[in-house]
Amino acid sequence: MMNLRATMLTIIAAATLPGFARAGQLDAEIQALRTYCKADIERLCPNVEPGGGRIKACLMANKEQMTVGCAQALEKLKQMKK
């Protein structure tokens, strides 16, 4: 009974750990986005209310004027969501 319980816990942990790792990496990418895009958001999207993807849509509409750091952070976030 103990071995079965230990085996099940091991299987559950192995199945969930990649999700936690990915979530942590996604959090890091979102933080990078906030860091590298803050000035771009203030400059390009000053009156856009956050939420519902409005900030991202505004940045994408103004991608020609975005800084390189912000563009790279957006690209990394896009790759993470695939």
PyMOL commands that set and color helices and strands:
alter all, ss='L'
color gray80, all
select helices_A, chain A and resi 2-44+54-61+63-65+68-80
alter helices_A, ss='H'
color red, helices_A
deselect
rebuild
show_as cartoon
